[in-house]
Amino acid sequence: MNDTKTIERSRRYLNPYLGGVLLGLVLLAANFVSGRGLGASGAIKSVVATTIETVDKDAVNTMPFMAEYAESHSGSPMRSWLVFQMLGVIVGGFLSGTIAGRLKLKVEHSPRITSRRRLIFALMGGVLFGLGSQIGRGCTSGSALSGMAVLSLGGFVTMMAIFGTAFALAYFFRRNWI
Amino acid sequence: MGPLAPYEIISENTNFLLAFFIGIAFGWVLESSGFSSSRKLAGIFYGYDTVVLKVFFTGAITAMLGLLFMSLFGWVDLDLVYVNPTYLTSAIVGGVVMGAGFIMGGFCPGTSFCGAAIGKIDAMLFIVGLFIGVYGFAFTYGWWEKLYFARYLGEPKVSEALGMKDGLFGLLLIVAAIGMFVVAEWAEKKFPREEY
């Protein structure tokens, strides 16, 4: 009895349209405060740039990626808006999941595939998303969502390319999900 | 008058502190909307769960309208709000690579951190992948450089590119979103899944 109750509570999510309005208000607040939208992959880029710099001090001179990064970020790459914002995301996600009773160490996957297969695909998907976010100058948050809010043409193009490709490939990966 | 940081109404450190709080709200909304679950996220591509479409478009439209109205009231100076530059080739190629990553991995970067925060091991592996992908780009940057800067169009607005006013484009986007929401509600009834 208790168990069923827990499951029901943990499956209770916010109404998606209300969630969307709240997401929009958060994005609006980001723009009002910092003059820029939200992001995620930018924080990863900061961590990557910091580690490369730590390992190889001359990386800025030898690696064009680092030179490009240094150009857009003065000072330490970790003193970045998105790094602080992403730390907040981890805290906010954790709090929400804790209150809703969704805190659980597990591999989530379709019953038709093994955990192992799910993990391999998650890793491969992450590699591609990481690579693509650098090619496209931002991910779903920074490029697509935030770009759309400021009516950036590039934001709309990236959004259509992400979702269009995923829809086009959905058939080939259907066994992973349905 | 905003935006606050570019106008130097708040200091850099205050801006970073606010980034942390905005991040908490961002993570909270994503997680409580179900974005910590890859199976809910991937549902949009098979029709059984369209939460991504609803939250994403409602969010983009809310922020877009908010910025347009705040600019109209003189509360925010849109000239100081960052507009993502458009490098057409890299926007498309990057989007295609990300789309493939999305359908394989079931997360995007922001949502994977939410999933990892509540203990999803698949989300943690996805994050490991993200780092590998970004390192991969850093070390192969030379290969991409030409593509990365190709077909630079400046910072055009989609409304300008289509030759219409911002407000009209906003209205059309809302109409299009409502159309998509109707299809989404229909799809969820047509392709239901009990447990996922």
HADDOCK unambig.tbl for C-alpha pairs under 7 A between the chains (distance, minus, plus):
assign (segid A and resid 13 and name CA) (segid B and resid 32 and name CA) 5.53 0.50 0.50
assign (segid A and resid 13 and name CA) (segid B and resid 33 and name CA) 5.39 0.50 0.50
assign (segid A and resid 13 and name CA) (segid B and resid 34 and name CA) 6.01 0.50 0.50
assign (segid A and resid 14 and name CA) (segid B and resid 32 and name CA) 5.68 0.50 0.50
assign (segid A and resid 14 and name CA) (segid B and resid 33 and name CA) 5.00 0.50 0.50
assign (segid A and resid 16 and name CA) (segid B and resid 33 and name CA) 6.18 0.50 0.50
assign (segid A and resid 16 and name CA) (segid B and resid 51 and name CA) 5.88 0.50 0.50
assign (segid A and resid 16 and name CA) (segid B and resid 54 and name CA) 5.93 0.50 0.50
assign (segid A and resid 16 and name CA) (segid B and resid 55 and name CA) 5.34 0.50 0.50
assign (segid A and resid 17 and name CA) (segid B and resid 54 and name CA) 6.08 0.50 0.50
assign (segid A and resid 17 and name CA) (segid B and resid 55 and name CA) 5.90 0.50 0.50
assign (segid A and resid 17 and name CA) (segid B and resid 58 and name CA) 6.31 0.50 0.50
assign (segid A and resid 19 and name CA) (segid B and resid 29 and name CA) 6.19 0.50 0.50
assign (segid A and resid 19 and name CA) (segid B and resid 33 and name CA) 5.84 0.50 0.50
assign (segid A and resid 19 and name CA) (segid B and resid 55 and name CA) 5.91 0.50 0.50
assign (segid A and resid 20 and name CA) (segid B and resid 54 and name CA) 6.76 0.50 0.50
assign (segid A and resid 20 and name CA) (segid B and resid 55 and name CA) 3.92 0.50 0.50
assign (segid A and resid 20 and name CA) (segid B and resid 56 and name CA) 6.23 0.50 0.50
assign (segid A and resid 20 and name CA) (segid B and resid 58 and name CA) 4.61 0.50 0.50
assign (segid A and resid 20 and name CA) (segid B and resid 59 and name CA) 4.27 0.50 0.50
assign (segid A and resid 21 and name CA) (segid B and resid 58 and name CA) 5.86 0.50 0.50
assign (segid A and resid 21 and name CA) (segid B and resid 59 and name CA) 5.30 0.50 0.50
assign (segid A and resid 21 and name CA) (segid B and resid 62 and name CA) 5.87 0.50 0.50
assign (segid A and resid 22 and name CA) (segid B and resid 29 and name CA) 6.83 0.50 0.50
assign (segid A and resid 23 and name CA) (segid B and resid 26 and name CA) 6.68 0.50 0.50
assign (segid A and resid 23 and name CA) (segid B and resid 29 and name CA) 6.21 0.50 0.50
assign (segid A and resid 23 and name CA) (segid B and resid 59 and name CA) 5.06 0.50 0.50
assign (segid A and resid 24 and name CA) (segid B and resid 59 and name CA) 3.84 0.50 0.50
assign (segid A and resid 24 and name CA) (segid B and resid 60 and name CA) 5.89 0.50 0.50
assign (segid A and resid 24 and name CA) (segid B and resid 62 and name CA) 4.80 0.50 0.50
assign (segid A and resid 24 and name CA) (segid B and resid 63 and name CA) 4.51 0.50 0.50
assign (segid A and resid 25 and name CA) (segid B and resid 62 and name CA) 6.83 0.50 0.50
assign (segid A and resid 25 and name CA) (segid B and resid 63 and name CA) 6.13 0.50 0.50
assign (segid A and resid 26 and name CA) (segid B and resid 22 and name CA) 6.53 0.50 0.50
assign (segid A and resid 26 and name CA) (segid B and resid 25 and name CA) 6.69 0.50 0.50
assign (segid A and resid 26 and name CA) (segid B and resid 26 and name CA) 6.30 0.50 0.50
assign (segid A and resid 27 and name CA) (segid B and resid 63 and name CA) 6.05 0.50 0.50
assign (segid A and resid 28 and name CA) (segid B and resid 63 and name CA) 5.00 0.50 0.50
assign (segid A and resid 28 and name CA) (segid B and resid 66 and name CA) 6.57 0.50 0.50
assign (segid A and resid 28 and name CA) (segid B and resid 67 and name CA) 6.82 0.50 0.50
assign (segid A and resid 30 and name CA) (segid B and resid 22 and name CA) 6.73 0.50 0.50
assign (segid A and resid 31 and name CA) (segid B and resid 3 and name CA) 6.61 0.50 0.50
assign (segid A and resid 31 and name CA) (segid B and resid 81 and name CA) 6.74 0.50 0.50
assign (segid A and resid 32 and name CA) (segid B and resid 2 and name CA) 5.51 0.50 0.50
assign (segid A and resid 32 and name CA) (segid B and resid 3 and name CA) 4.42 0.50 0.50
assign (segid A and resid 32 and name CA) (segid B and resid 4 and name CA) 6.32 0.50 0.50
assign (segid A and resid 32 and name CA) (segid B and resid 76 and name CA) 6.83 0.50 0.50
assign (segid A and resid 33 and name CA) (segid B and resid 2 and name CA) 6.93 0.50 0.50
assign (segid A and resid 33 and name CA) (segid B and resid 3 and name CA) 5.29 0.50 0.50
assign (segid A and resid 33 and name CA) (segid B and resid 4 and name CA) 4.82 0.50 0.50
assign (segid A and resid 33 and name CA) (segid B and resid 5 and name CA) 5.95 0.50 0.50
assign (segid A and resid 34 and name CA) (segid B and resid 3 and name CA) 6.04 0.50 0.50
assign (segid A and resid 34 and name CA) (segid B and resid 4 and name CA) 6.20 0.50 0.50
assign (segid A and resid 34 and name CA) (segid B and resid 5 and name CA) 5.02 0.50 0.50
assign (segid A and resid 34 and name CA) (segid B and resid 6 and name CA) 6.76 0.50 0.50
assign (segid A and resid 34 and name CA) (segid B and resid 15 and name CA) 6.65 0.50 0.50
assign (segid A and resid 35 and name CA) (segid B and resid 3 and name CA) 5.03 0.50 0.50
assign (segid A and resid 35 and name CA) (segid B and resid 5 and name CA) 6.86 0.50 0.50
assign (segid A and resid 35 and name CA) (segid B and resid 6 and name CA) 6.53 0.50 0.50
assign (segid A and resid 35 and name CA) (segid B and resid 80 and name CA) 6.36 0.50 0.50
assign (segid A and resid 35 and name CA) (segid B and resid 81 and name CA) 4.44 0.50 0.50
assign (segid A and resid 35 and name CA) (segid B and resid 82 and name CA) 5.97 0.50 0.50
assign (segid A and resid 36 and name CA) (segid B and resid 81 and name CA) 5.99 0.50 0.50
assign (segid A and resid 36 and name CA) (segid B and resid 82 and name CA) 5.24 0.50 0.50
assign (segid A and resid 40 and name CA) (segid B and resid 109 and name CA) 5.86 0.50 0.50
assign (segid A and resid 40 and name CA) (segid B and resid 110 and name CA) 5.13 0.50 0.50
assign (segid A and resid 41 and name CA) (segid B and resid 109 and name CA) 6.14 0.50 0.50
assign (segid A and resid 44 and name CA) (segid B and resid 131 and name CA) 6.77 0.50 0.50
assign (segid A and resid 45 and name CA) (segid B and resid 134 and name CA) 6.60 0.50 0.50
assign (segid A and resid 48 and name CA) (segid B and resid 135 and name CA) 6.49 0.50 0.50
assign (segid A and resid 64 and name CA) (segid B and resid 141 and name CA) 6.96 0.50 0.50
assign (segid A and resid 65 and name CA) (segid B and resid 138 and name CA) 5.47 0.50 0.50
assign (segid A and resid 65 and name CA) (segid B and resid 141 and name CA) 5.87 0.50 0.50
assign (segid A and resid 81 and name CA) (segid B and resid 16 and name CA) 5.63 0.50 0.50
assign (segid A and resid 81 and name CA) (segid B and resid 19 and name CA) 5.99 0.50 0.50
assign (segid A and resid 84 and name CA) (segid B and resid 16 and name CA) 6.19 0.50 0.50
assign (segid A and resid 84 and name CA) (segid B and resid 19 and name CA) 5.67 0.50 0.50
assign (segid A and resid 84 and name CA) (segid B and resid 20 and name CA) 4.89 0.50 0.50
assign (segid A and resid 85 and name CA) (segid B and resid 19 and name CA) 4.67 0.50 0.50
assign (segid A and resid 85 and name CA) (segid B and resid 20 and name CA) 4.56 0.50 0.50
assign (segid A and resid 85 and name CA) (segid B and resid 22 and name CA) 6.47 0.50 0.50
assign (segid A and resid 85 and name CA) (segid B and resid 23 and name CA) 4.18 0.50 0.50
assign (segid A and resid 86 and name CA) (segid B and resid 23 and name CA) 5.85 0.50 0.50
assign (segid A and resid 87 and name CA) (segid B and resid 20 and name CA) 6.49 0.50 0.50
assign (segid A and resid 87 and name CA) (segid B and resid 23 and name CA) 6.92 0.50 0.50
assign (segid A and resid 88 and name CA) (segid B and resid 20 and name CA) 4.60 0.50 0.50
assign (segid A and resid 88 and name CA) (segid B and resid 21 and name CA) 6.10 0.50 0.50
assign (segid A and resid 88 and name CA) (segid B and resid 23 and name CA) 4.03 0.50 0.50
assign (segid A and resid 88 and name CA) (segid B and resid 24 and name CA) 4.16 0.50 0.50
assign (segid A and resid 88 and name CA) (segid B and resid 27 and name CA) 6.95 0.50 0.50
assign (segid A and resid 89 and name CA) (segid B and resid 23 and name CA) 4.56 0.50 0.50
assign (segid A and resid 89 and name CA) (segid B and resid 24 and name CA) 4.83 0.50 0.50
assign (segid A and resid 89 and name CA) (segid B and resid 26 and name CA) 5.91 0.50 0.50
assign (segid A and resid 89 and name CA) (segid B and resid 27 and name CA) 3.92 0.50 0.50
assign (segid A and resid 89 and name CA) (segid B and resid 114 and name CA) 6.81 0.50 0.50
assign (segid A and resid 90 and name CA) (segid B and resid 27 and name CA) 6.36 0.50 0.50
assign (segid A and resid 90 and name CA) (segid B and resid 113 and name CA) 6.07 0.50 0.50
assign (segid A and resid 90 and name CA) (segid B and resid 114 and name CA) 5.96 0.50 0.50
assign (segid A and resid 90 and name CA) (segid B and resid 117 and name CA) 5.53 0.50 0.50
assign (segid A and resid 91 and name CA) (segid B and resid 24 and name CA) 5.85 0.50 0.50
assign (segid A and resid 92 and name CA) (segid B and resid 24 and name CA) 3.96 0.50 0.50
assign (segid A and resid 92 and name CA) (segid B and resid 25 and name CA) 6.07 0.50 0.50
assign (segid A and resid 92 and name CA) (segid B and resid 27 and name CA) 4.48 0.50 0.50
assign (segid A and resid 92 and name CA) (segid B and resid 28 and name CA) 4.40 0.50 0.50
assign (segid A and resid 93 and name CA) (segid B and resid 27 and name CA) 4.48 0.50 0.50
assign (segid A and resid 93 and name CA) (segid B and resid 28 and name CA) 4.86 0.50 0.50
assign (segid A and resid 93 and name CA) (segid B and resid 31 and name CA) 5.21 0.50 0.50
assign (segid A and resid 93 and name CA) (segid B and resid 114 and name CA) 4.85 0.50 0.50
assign (segid A and resid 93 and name CA) (segid B and resid 117 and name CA) 5.93 0.50 0.50
assign (segid A and resid 93 and name CA) (segid B and resid 118 and name CA) 6.96 0.50 0.50
assign (segid A and resid 94 and name CA) (segid B and resid 117 and name CA) 4.99 0.50 0.50
assign (segid A and resid 94 and name CA) (segid B and resid 118 and name CA) 5.43 0.50 0.50
assign (segid A and resid 96 and name CA) (segid B and resid 28 and name CA) 5.34 0.50 0.50
assign (segid A and resid 96 and name CA) (segid B and resid 31 and name CA) 6.26 0.50 0.50
assign (segid A and resid 96 and name CA) (segid B and resid 32 and name CA) 6.02 0.50 0.50
assign (segid A and resid 97 and name CA) (segid B and resid 31 and name CA) 6.60 0.50 0.50
assign (segid A and resid 97 and name CA) (segid B and resid 118 and name CA) 5.83 0.50 0.50
assign (segid A and resid 102 and name CA) (segid B and resid 118 and name CA) 6.70 0.50 0.50
assign (segid A and resid 103 and name CA) (segid B and resid 118 and name CA) 4.74 0.50 0.50
assign (segid A and resid 103 and name CA) (segid B and resid 119 and name CA) 6.15 0.50 0.50
assign (segid A and resid 104 and name CA) (segid B and resid 118 and name CA) 6.26 0.50 0.50
assign (segid A and resid 104 and name CA) (segid B and resid 119 and name CA) 5.17 0.50 0.50
assign (segid A and resid 105 and name CA) (segid B and resid 119 and name CA) 4.22 0.50 0.50
assign (segid A and resid 105 and name CA) (segid B and resid 120 and name CA) 5.76 0.50 0.50
assign (segid A and resid 105 and name CA) (segid B and resid 121 and name CA) 6.63 0.50 0.50
assign (segid A and resid 106 and name CA) (segid B and resid 119 and name CA) 6.31 0.50 0.50
assign (segid A and resid 106 and name CA) (segid B and resid 120 and name CA) 5.22 0.50 0.50
assign (segid A and resid 106 and name CA) (segid B and resid 121 and name CA) 5.63 0.50 0.50
assign (segid A and resid 107 and name CA) (segid B and resid 120 and name CA) 5.71 0.50 0.50
assign (segid A and resid 107 and name CA) (segid B and resid 121 and name CA) 5.06 0.50 0.50
assign (segid A and resid 107 and name CA) (segid B and resid 122 and name CA) 5.35 0.50 0.50
assign (segid A and resid 108 and name CA) (segid B and resid 120 and name CA) 6.77 0.50 0.50
assign (segid A and resid 108 and name CA) (segid B and resid 122 and name CA) 6.71 0.50 0.50
assign (segid A and resid 118 and name CA) (segid B and resid 122 and name CA) 6.98 0.50 0.50
assign (segid A and resid 119 and name CA) (segid B and resid 122 and name CA) 5.38 0.50 0.50
assign (segid A and resid 119 and name CA) (segid B and resid 125 and name CA) 6.54 0.50 0.50
assign (segid A and resid 121 and name CA) (segid B and resid 104 and name CA) 5.54 0.50 0.50
assign (segid A and resid 121 and name CA) (segid B and resid 105 and name CA) 5.54 0.50 0.50
assign (segid A and resid 122 and name CA) (segid B and resid 104 and name CA) 6.50 0.50 0.50
assign (segid A and resid 122 and name CA) (segid B and resid 105 and name CA) 3.98 0.50 0.50
assign (segid A and resid 122 and name CA) (segid B and resid 106 and name CA) 6.97 0.50 0.50
assign (segid A and resid 122 and name CA) (segid B and resid 122 and name CA) 5.83 0.50 0.50
assign (segid A and resid 122 and name CA) (segid B and resid 125 and name CA) 6.06 0.50 0.50
assign (segid A and resid 122 and name CA) (segid B and resid 126 and name CA) 4.86 0.50 0.50
assign (segid A and resid 123 and name CA) (segid B and resid 105 and name CA) 6.83 0.50 0.50
assign (segid A and resid 123 and name CA) (segid B and resid 125 and name CA) 5.14 0.50 0.50
assign (segid A and resid 123 and name CA) (segid B and resid 126 and name CA) 4.69 0.50 0.50
assign (segid A and resid 123 and name CA) (segid B and resid 128 and name CA) 6.78 0.50 0.50
assign (segid A and resid 123 and name CA) (segid B and resid 129 and name CA) 4.78 0.50 0.50
assign (segid A and resid 124 and name CA) (segid B and resid 105 and name CA) 6.74 0.50 0.50
assign (segid A and resid 124 and name CA) (segid B and resid 129 and name CA) 6.35 0.50 0.50
assign (segid A and resid 125 and name CA) (segid B and resid 101 and name CA) 3.85 0.50 0.50
assign (segid A and resid 125 and name CA) (segid B and resid 102 and name CA) 6.18 0.50 0.50
assign (segid A and resid 125 and name CA) (segid B and resid 104 and name CA) 4.89 0.50 0.50
assign (segid A and resid 125 and name CA) (segid B and resid 105 and name CA) 3.93 0.50 0.50
assign (segid A and resid 125 and name CA) (segid B and resid 126 and name CA) 6.58 0.50 0.50
assign (segid A and resid 126 and name CA) (segid B and resid 101 and name CA) 6.17 0.50 0.50
assign (segid A and resid 126 and name CA) (segid B and resid 105 and name CA) 6.09 0.50 0.50
assign (segid A and resid 126 and name CA) (segid B and resid 126 and name CA) 4.32 0.50 0.50
assign (segid A and resid 126 and name CA) (segid B and resid 127 and name CA) 6.08 0.50 0.50
assign (segid A and resid 126 and name CA) (segid B and resid 129 and name CA) 4.03 0.50 0.50
assign (segid A and resid 126 and name CA) (segid B and resid 130 and name CA) 4.53 0.50 0.50
assign (segid A and resid 127 and name CA) (segid B and resid 129 and name CA) 4.12 0.50 0.50
assign (segid A and resid 127 and name CA) (segid B and resid 130 and name CA) 4.93 0.50 0.50
assign (segid A and resid 127 and name CA) (segid B and resid 132 and name CA) 5.72 0.50 0.50
assign (segid A and resid 127 and name CA) (segid B and resid 133 and name CA) 4.18 0.50 0.50
assign (segid A and resid 128 and name CA) (segid B and resid 97 and name CA) 5.97 0.50 0.50
assign (segid A and resid 128 and name CA) (segid B and resid 98 and name CA) 6.09 0.50 0.50
assign (segid A and resid 128 and name CA) (segid B and resid 101 and name CA) 4.80 0.50 0.50
assign (segid A and resid 128 and name CA) (segid B and resid 133 and name CA) 6.12 0.50 0.50
assign (segid A and resid 129 and name CA) (segid B and resid 97 and name CA) 6.58 0.50 0.50
assign (segid A and resid 129 and name CA) (segid B and resid 98 and name CA) 4.44 0.50 0.50
assign (segid A and resid 129 and name CA) (segid B and resid 101 and name CA) 4.80 0.50 0.50
assign (segid A and resid 129 and name CA) (segid B and resid 102 and name CA) 6.84 0.50 0.50
assign (segid A and resid 129 and name CA) (segid B and resid 108 and name CA) 7.00 0.50 0.50
assign (segid A and resid 129 and name CA) (segid B and resid 130 and name CA) 6.31 0.50 0.50
assign (segid A and resid 130 and name CA) (segid B and resid 130 and name CA) 4.17 0.50 0.50
assign (segid A and resid 130 and name CA) (segid B and resid 131 and name CA) 6.52 0.50 0.50
assign (segid A and resid 130 and name CA) (segid B and resid 133 and name CA) 4.31 0.50 0.50
assign (segid A and resid 130 and name CA) (segid B and resid 134 and name CA) 5.04 0.50 0.50
assign (segid A and resid 131 and name CA) (segid B and resid 133 and name CA) 4.37 0.50 0.50
assign (segid A and resid 131 and name CA) (segid B and resid 134 and name CA) 5.32 0.50 0.50
assign (segid A and resid 131 and name CA) (segid B and resid 136 and name CA) 6.88 0.50 0.50
assign (segid A and resid 131 and name CA) (segid B and resid 137 and name CA) 5.74 0.50 0.50
assign (segid A and resid 132 and name CA) (segid B and resid 94 and name CA) 4.25 0.50 0.50
assign (segid A and resid 132 and name CA) (segid B and resid 95 and name CA) 6.42 0.50 0.50
assign (segid A and resid 132 and name CA) (segid B and resid 97 and name CA) 4.88 0.50 0.50
assign (segid A and resid 132 and name CA) (segid B and resid 98 and name CA) 4.83 0.50 0.50
assign (segid A and resid 133 and name CA) (segid B and resid 94 and name CA) 6.11 0.50 0.50
assign (segid A and resid 133 and name CA) (segid B and resid 98 and name CA) 6.56 0.50 0.50
assign (segid A and resid 134 and name CA) (segid B and resid 134 and name CA) 6.59 0.50 0.50
assign (segid A and resid 134 and name CA) (segid B and resid 137 and name CA) 6.78 0.50 0.50
assign (segid A and resid 135 and name CA) (segid B and resid 90 and name CA) 5.68 0.50 0.50
assign (segid A and resid 135 and name CA) (segid B and resid 94 and name CA) 4.77 0.50 0.50
assign (segid A and resid 135 and name CA) (segid B and resid 148 and name CA) 6.25 0.50 0.50
assign (segid A and resid 136 and name CA) (segid B and resid 90 and name CA) 5.08 0.50 0.50
assign (segid A and resid 136 and name CA) (segid B and resid 91 and name CA) 4.62 0.50 0.50
assign (segid A and resid 136 and name CA) (segid B and resid 93 and name CA) 6.95 0.50 0.50
assign (segid A and resid 136 and name CA) (segid B and resid 94 and name CA) 4.04 0.50 0.50
assign (segid A and resid 136 and name CA) (segid B and resid 95 and name CA) 6.25 0.50 0.50
assign (segid A and resid 140 and name CA) (segid B and resid 108 and name CA) 6.65 0.50 0.50
assign (segid A and resid 141 and name CA) (segid B and resid 110 and name CA) 6.87 0.50 0.50
assign (segid A and resid 145 and name CA) (segid B and resid 60 and name CA) 5.81 0.50 0.50
assign (segid A and resid 147 and name CA) (segid B and resid 83 and name CA) 6.76 0.50 0.50
assign (segid A and resid 147 and name CA) (segid B and resid 84 and name CA) 5.84 0.50 0.50
assign (segid A and resid 148 and name CA) (segid B and resid 60 and name CA) 6.12 0.50 0.50
assign (segid A and resid 149 and name CA) (segid B and resid 60 and name CA) 5.14 0.50 0.50
assign (segid A and resid 149 and name CA) (segid B and resid 61 and name CA) 6.63 0.50 0.50
assign (segid A and resid 149 and name CA) (segid B and resid 63 and name CA) 5.46 0.50 0.50
assign (segid A and resid 149 and name CA) (segid B and resid 64 and name CA) 4.21 0.50 0.50
assign (segid A and resid 150 and name CA) (segid B and resid 64 and name CA) 6.16 0.50 0.50
assign (segid A and resid 150 and name CA) (segid B and resid 83 and name CA) 6.02 0.50 0.50
assign (segid A and resid 151 and name CA) (segid B and resid 157 and name CA) 5.22 0.50 0.50
assign (segid A and resid 151 and name CA) (segid B and resid 158 and name CA) 5.60 0.50 0.50
assign (segid A and resid 152 and name CA) (segid B and resid 83 and name CA) 5.93 0.50 0.50
assign (segid A and resid 152 and name CA) (segid B and resid 84 and name CA) 5.85 0.50 0.50
assign (segid A and resid 152 and name CA) (segid B and resid 155 and name CA) 6.93 0.50 0.50
assign (segid A and resid 152 and name CA) (segid B and resid 156 and name CA) 6.27 0.50 0.50
assign (segid A and resid 152 and name CA) (segid B and resid 157 and name CA) 4.69 0.50 0.50
assign (segid A and resid 152 and name CA) (segid B and resid 158 and name CA) 5.73 0.50 0.50
assign (segid A and resid 153 and name CA) (segid B and resid 86 and name CA) 6.42 0.50 0.50
assign (segid A and resid 153 and name CA) (segid B and resid 156 and name CA) 5.88 0.50 0.50
assign (segid A and resid 153 and name CA) (segid B and resid 157 and name CA) 5.12 0.50 0.50
assign (segid A and resid 153 and name CA) (segid B and resid 158 and name CA) 4.23 0.50 0.50
assign (segid A and resid 154 and name CA) (segid B and resid 84 and name CA) 6.77 0.50 0.50
assign (segid A and resid 154 and name CA) (segid B and resid 85 and name CA) 6.55 0.50 0.50
assign (segid A and resid 154 and name CA) (segid B and resid 86 and name CA) 4.42 0.50 0.50
assign (segid A and resid 154 and name CA) (segid B and resid 87 and name CA) 6.87 0.50 0.50
assign (segid A and resid 154 and name CA) (segid B and resid 88 and name CA) 6.63 0.50 0.50
assign (segid A and resid 154 and name CA) (segid B and resid 91 and name CA) 6.14 0.50 0.50
assign (segid A and resid 155 and name CA) (segid B and resid 84 and name CA) 6.94 0.50 0.50
assign (segid A and resid 157 and name CA) (segid B and resid 91 and name CA) 6.44 0.50 0.50
assign (segid A and resid 157 and name CA) (segid B and resid 92 and name CA) 6.50 0.50 0.50
assign (segid A and resid 158 and name CA) (segid B and resid 91 and name CA) 5.13 0.50 0.50
assign (segid A and resid 158 and name CA) (segid B and resid 92 and name CA) 5.79 0.50 0.50
assign (segid A and resid 158 and name CA) (segid B and resid 95 and name CA) 4.90 0.50 0.50
assign (segid A and resid 159 and name CA) (segid B and resid 95 and name CA) 6.95 0.50 0.50
assign (segid A and resid 161 and name CA) (segid B and resid 92 and name CA) 5.70 0.50 0.50
assign (segid A and resid 161 and name CA) (segid B and resid 95 and name CA) 4.61 0.50 0.50
assign (segid A and resid 161 and name CA) (segid B and resid 96 and name CA) 5.27 0.50 0.50
assign (segid A and resid 161 and name CA) (segid B and resid 99 and name CA) 6.89 0.50 0.50
assign (segid A and resid 162 and name CA) (segid B and resid 95 and name CA) 4.47 0.50 0.50
assign (segid A and resid 162 and name CA) (segid B and resid 96 and name CA) 5.47 0.50 0.50
assign (segid A and resid 162 and name CA) (segid B and resid 98 and name CA) 5.74 0.50 0.50
assign (segid A and resid 162 and name CA) (segid B and resid 99 and name CA) 4.01 0.50 0.50
assign (segid A and resid 163 and name CA) (segid B and resid 99 and name CA) 5.94 0.50 0.50
assign (segid A and resid 165 and name CA) (segid B and resid 96 and name CA) 5.51 0.50 0.50
assign (segid A and resid 165 and name CA) (segid B and resid 99 and name CA) 4.93 0.50 0.50
assign (segid A and resid 165 and name CA) (segid B and resid 100 and name CA) 6.29 0.50 0.50
assign (segid A and resid 166 and name CA) (segid B and resid 99 and name CA) 4.58 0.50 0.50
assign (segid A and resid 166 and name CA) (segid B and resid 100 and name CA) 5.66 0.50 0.50
assign (segid A and resid 166 and name CA) (segid B and resid 102 and name CA) 6.41 0.50 0.50
assign (segid A and resid 166 and name CA) (segid B and resid 103 and name CA) 5.27 0.50 0.50
assign (segid A and resid 167 and name CA) (segid B and resid 45 and name CA) 5.51 0.50 0.50
assign (segid A and resid 170 and name CA) (segid B and resid 45 and name CA) 6.13 0.50 0.50
assign (segid A and resid 170 and name CA) (segid B and resid 103 and name CA) 6.38 0.50 0.50
assign (segid A and resid 173 and name CA) (segid B and resid 104 and name CA) 6.91 0.50 0.50
assign (segid A and resid 177 and name CA) (segid B and resid 39 and name CA) 6.67 0.50 0.50
